[in-house]
Amino acid sequence: MKEAQAKSLRPIIATALGQRRTVKPGFTVAQLNAQMLGAPLDPFLNFDHFRMSQPIFLPHPHAGFSAVTYMFEDSEGSFVNRDSLGDRTLIGPGDLHWTQAAHGSHHEEIPSVRGEEGHGLQIFVNLAAQHKQAAPRAFHLTADQIPVAHPAAGVRVRVVTGAFADVASPLTELLTPVTMLDVTLQPGSAHRFAIDDETAFAVVVKGKARFGKGVDAVTLSAESIVAFGLEGEGIEIAADGEPAQILLCAGTPLRETVFANGPFIATDPEQMRATIAHYQQGGMRSLSASF
């Protein structure tokens, strides 16, 4: 993703507002995905904007995609991630943890201190069919490892993955390369991002953000998602009366069938049967619960 000023803006093709709900005491979520948006997010599958203060999910398997936790800098609490590969990582405010499940592994992610609320995004990113049988891996970036750019007055960009202008994330070994920029704009500030990738969309995390210019502009509130068409070269984002935080995402579509069964993603029923057999035979190892 470039910093250079794009000559024309990409059109807005769809918007949606997530509905925050309480799943269990100590865990609320606003879900954002392609189904509710009515527009493809490929290679991204799902976004859960979560707030969690109590352990909720027992150890569980994933296969065929990457399960990503991005903890926002304003998070009060941290998470502990454990997996069947032997990884045990503290996910603190501003950190990124990327579980590239691929052929399959178990993990558990819970608040490090009960009652301290973790605030972030759980993101599912698909893997191409050729990579679904790869060995699982875990990647982690601490807050101070995520580079920051200041392309204009009142505009701050954390380059979580991918690259922006001459700033690049150190996370370079992903099997599905994507760009994720955590953009903060102060009131009255704006910036135009040039986009190379085919898929482009944005999730409003906090405040209100205006996308586009003139009569075609739309203003969206927190927990909204907006998708952009292919025509044009850039996306303009502005904040008006209050600070705004946006996660701007882009990637190259895989253009493969998504065949889902619970925590597993395959490209066809045969591959799914093989994944389930691999799980039942213990190929994804096991992990005992910590709570």
C-alpha positions in Angstrom: 0.0 0.0 0.0 1.4 3.3 -1.0 1.5 6.8 0.6 1.5 8.6 -2.8 -1.6 10.6 -3.5 -3.9 8.5 -5.8 -5.5 10.4 -8.7 -9.0 8.8 -8.4 -10.9 7.3 -5.5 -12.2 3.7 -5.5 -16.0 3.6 -5.2 -17.8 2.4 -2.1 -19.7 -0.7 -3.0 -21.1 -1.8 0.4 -21.4 -0.9 4.0 -22.7 -2.7 7.1 -23.0 -2.1 10.8 -22.2 -4.9 13.2 -24.5 -5.5 16.1 -22.7 -5.9 19.5 -24.0 -8.8 21.5 -23.2 -10.5 24.8 -22.1 -14.1 24.1 -21.4 -14.9 27.7 -20.8 -12.8 30.8 -17.4 -11.2 30.3 -17.5 -11.5 26.5 -19.2 -9.2 24.0 -18.6 -9.2 20.3 -19.6 -7.3 17.1 -19.2 -9.6 14.1 -18.3 -8.3 10.7 -18.1 -10.6 7.6 -18.8 -10.9 3.9 -22.2 -12.3 4.4 -23.6 -9.3 6.3 -21.7 -6.9 4.0 -22.9 -8.5 0.8 -19.4 -8.0 -0.8 -16.4 -10.3 -0.9 -13.5 -9.8 1.6 -11.3 -12.6 0.1 -8.8 -13.6 1.4 -10.2 -12.4 4.8 -13.0 -14.5 6.2 -14.3 -12.8 9.4 -13.7 -10.1 11.9 -14.9 -10.2 15.5 -14.5 -6.9 17.4 -14.3 -8.3 20.9 -14.2 -7.3 24.5 -13.3 -10.2 26.9 -12.6 -10.1 30.6 -13.2 -13.8 31.5 -11.9 -17.1 30.1 -14.6 -18.3 27.7 -13.3 -20.8 25.1 -11.7 -24.1 26.0 -8.8 -25.3 23.9 -10.1 -25.9 20.4 -8.7 -26.8 16.9 -8.3 -24.8 13.8 -7.2 -25.9 10.3 -7.1 -24.5 6.8 -6.8 -20.8 7.7 -5.0 -18.4 10.1 -6.6 -17.2 13.4 -5.3 -13.8 14.2 -5.6 -11.7 17.3 -4.8 -8.0 17.2 -5.0 -6.4 20.6 -5.7 -2.6 20.5 -3.4 -0.2 22.2 -6.2 0.9 24.5 -6.8 -2.6 25.8 -6.8 -2.7 29.6 -5.8 -6.4 29.7 -3.7 -8.9 27.9 -4.3 -12.5 26.7 -2.3 -15.6 27.1 -2.2 -17.8 24.0 -1.2 -21.4 24.3 -1.1 -24.0 21.5 -0.4 -27.6 20.9 2.9 -26.7 19.2 4.3 -25.7 22.6 3.9 -21.9 22.1 2.9 -19.8 25.1 2.7 -16.1 24.4 1.4 -13.1 26.2 -0.6 -10.9 23.8 -0.4 -7.4 25.3 -1.9 -4.1 24.3 -0.9 -3.2 20.7 0.4 -6.8 20.0 -0.4 -9.1 17.1 -0.5 -12.9 17.4 -0.9 -14.9 14.2 -1.8 -18.6 14.4 -1.2 -20.0 10.9 -3.1 -23.2 11.6 -2.7 -24.7 8.2 -2.8 -28.5 8.6 -4.2 -28.0 12.1 -3.4 -27.3 15.8 -5.2 -26.6 19.0 -5.0 -23.3 20.9 -6.4 -21.5 23.9 -6.6 -17.8 24.3 -7.8 -16.3 27.7 -7.3 -13.1 29.7 -4.1 -13.2 31.6 -5.9 -11.6 34.6 -9.5 -12.3 35.1 -11.6 -9.2 35.2 -9.2 -7.1 33.0 -10.8 -6.5 29.7 -9.0 -7.4 26.5 -10.1 -5.2 23.6 -9.2 -6.2 20.0 -10.0 -8.0 16.8 -10.1 -11.7 16.1 -9.5 -12.0 12.4 -9.7 -15.2 10.2 -7.6 -15.2 7.0 -7.9 -17.9 4.5 -5.1 -20.1 3.2 -4.8 -21.2 -0.4 -5.5 -24.9 -1.1 -1.8 -25.5 -1.7 -1.0 -24.2 1.8 -3.8 -25.9 3.8 -1.6 -28.9 4.4 1.5 -26.9 5.5 2.9 -27.3 9.0 1.2 -25.0 11.5 3.2 -22.0 12.8 2.7 -19.2 15.3 4.0 -15.6 14.7 4.0 -12.8 17.2 4.8 -9.1 17.1 5.0 -7.0 20.3 3.6 -3.5 20.2 7.1 -1.9 19.9 7.9 -4.2 16.9 5.0 -2.8 14.8 6.3 0.2 12.9 4.5 3.5 12.8 4.2 6.1 10.0 3.0 9.7 10.2 2.0 10.6 6.6 0.2 13.9 7.4 -0.6 16.1 10.3 -3.0 14.4 12.7 -2.6 11.0 10.9 -0.9 8.0 12.6 -0.5 4.6 10.8 0.6 1.4 12.5 1.8 -1.0 9.8 0.5 -4.2 11.4 1.2 -6.4 8.3 2.3 -5.6 4.8 3.8 -2.2 3.9 2.8 1.4 3.7 5.0 4.0 1.9 8.6 3.1 2.9 7.5 1.4 6.2 7.1 -2.4 6.3 5.9 -4.8 8.9 8.6 -7.3 10.0 6.1 -10.1 9.6 7.2 -11.4 6.2 6.6 -15.2 6.3 2.9 -15.3 6.1 1.5 -17.9 3.5 -1.3 -15.4 2.8 0.3 -11.9 2.6 -2.2 -9.2 3.4 -2.0 -5.5 4.4 -3.5 -4.3 7.7 -3.1 -0.7 8.7 -4.3 0.6 12.1 -5.1 4.3 11.2 -5.8 7.0 13.8 -7.0 10.4 12.7 -7.4 13.5 14.8 -10.4 15.7 14.2 -10.1 17.6 11.0 -7.4 15.4 9.6 -7.6 13.3 6.4 -5.4 11.1 4.2 -5.6 9.4 0.8 -4.2 5.9 0.7 -3.2 4.4 -2.7 -4.3 0.8 -3.0 -2.7 -1.8 -5.3 -4.5 -4.9 -4.1 -7.8 -6.0 -5.5 -9.6 -6.5 -2.2 -9.9 -3.4 -0.1 -12.1 -2.6 2.9 -12.0 -0.8 6.2 -13.4 -1.5 9.7 -14.2 1.5 11.9 -13.0 0.7 15.4 -13.6 4.0 17.2 -15.3 7.4 16.5 -16.7 8.3 13.1 -14.9 8.3 9.8 -15.7 9.7 6.5 -14.8 7.7 3.4 -14.6 9.4 -0.1 -15.3 13.0 -1.1 -18.2 15.1 -2.1 -21.6 13.6 -2.8 -20.2 10.1 -2.9 -18.8 10.3 0.7 -20.2 8.2 3.5 -19.7 8.7 7.2 -19.7 5.5 9.3 -19.6 5.0 13.1 -17.7 2.5 15.2 -18.2 -1.2 14.4 -19.0 -0.6 10.8 -17.3 -2.0 7.7 -17.0 -0.6 4.2 -15.9 -2.3 1.0 -14.5 -0.6 -2.1 -14.7 -1.4 -5.7 -11.9 -2.0 -8.2 -12.0 1.2 -10.2 -9.8 4.0 -9.1 -6.5 4.0 -7.2 -7.1 5.3 -3.7 -9.2 5.5 -0.5 -9.7 8.8 1.3 -10.4 8.7 5.0 -11.2 11.7 7.2 -12.2 12.4 10.8 -14.5 15.3 11.6 -15.6 16.2 15.1 -13.9 13.5 17.0 -10.8 11.2 16.7 -11.3 8.1 14.6 -9.6 4.7 14.5 -9.9 2.5 11.4 -8.3 -0.8 10.4 -7.7 -0.5 6.6 -7.2 -3.9 5.0 -6.2 -5.1 1.5 -5.1 -8.3 -0.1 -5.1 -10.4 -3.3 -8.1 -12.7 -3.5 -7.5 -16.4 -3.5 -10.6 -17.1 -5.6 -11.2 -20.5 -4.1 -14.3 -22.1 -2.7 -14.6 -21.7 1.1 -16.0 -25.0 2.5 -16.5 -24.5 6.3 -17.2 -27.0 9.0 -17.0 -25.6 12.5 -13.3 -24.6 13.2 -12.1 -26.1 9.8 -11.9 -24.5 6.4 -11.4 -26.5 3.2 -11.8 -26.0 -0.5 -14.1 -29.0 -1.1 -15.9 -31.8 0.7 -13.0 -34.3 0.1 -10.5 -32.0 1.6 -12.8 -31.5 4.6 -13.2 -35.2 5.1 -9.4 -35.5 5.2 -9.1 -32.7 7.7 -11.7 -34.2 10.0 -9.9 -37.6 9.8 -6.6 -35.9 10.6 -8.2 -34.3 13.6 -9.8 -37.6 14.8 -6.5 -39.5 14.4 -4.8 -37.0 16.7 -2.8 -35.3 14.0 -3.5 -31.8 15.4 -2.2 -32.9 18.9 -4.1 -31.9 22.0 -4.0 -29.2 24.6 -5.3 -29.4 28.2 -7.5 -26.5 29.5 -5.8 -24.0 31.8 -9.1 -23.0 33.6 
